[in-house]
Amino acid sequence: MGIAIAVFIYVCSVTMLILTRVNTVSWGQVFFKCLSSFLFIVLWLIAITRKEPLIFDFLVLASLVFYMGGDIILVVFRTKRGFITGMAAFMTGNIIIITGLVLSTGIVVIDLAVLIFLMIIAAVSLGFRRLDFGGNGIFIIIYIFIICTMVTKSITILKFQDLKNIIVTGFFALGALLYGVSDIVLANNKFKYQDSRWMSPLNLALYYSGIGLIAVFSTMLY
């Protein structure tokens, strides 16, 4: 019951964030951005009460904290330095999750194939639009590689032994995929459309949907 209530509040907060973004209400963007980011940590805290936390779980929590920090930095400090700092926080969070997944499942051959495929998709999504990264091209490339690696490891842990494993690993992988797609949308929005009134809400919807799924279903993986 507690997780259902938390999910409802989370969805309401994200919805309000999107609405304030569409209507360009500055105070609402800051408030609901910070609230939504805090709430995905609350989702994890409620979900983890169902089991004894493992090292992997605490690594996910650390990642969520970095994601929240990145969110707050991006919405409060709307400068080039703020953008780089915020993305660095997300990058750190991604590396921590990758570490947790590798420690738990190791590295398998299919990881390389999936990673190459995702990198090609990302390159096509960004390269064909000839985006101007404002001198941050190397940083963006490194970031895209890391997010693709995180999505790769999230996909390759899929288990099909029974319905529970399919649901848990499937929703976790879906969360990581939505998060990855949100970054592609963010890059296009930031460097091509210059903070579009409509692409930004799409990015927020994908991002918070993905992080919410990661927060809840990561606690059920191991």
Secondary structure, 3 states (H helix, E strand, C coil): CHHHHHHHHHHHHHHHHHHHHHCCCHHHHHHHHHHHHHHHHHHHHHHHCCCCCCHHHHHHHHHHHHHHHHHHHHHHCCCHHHHHHHHHHHHHHHHHHHHHHHHHHCCCHHHHHHHHHHHHHHHHHHHCCCCCCCCCHHHHHHHHHHHHHHHHHHHCCCCCCCHHHHHHHHHHHHHHHHHHHHHHHHHHHHHCCCCCCCHHHHHHHHHHHHHHHHHHHHHHCC
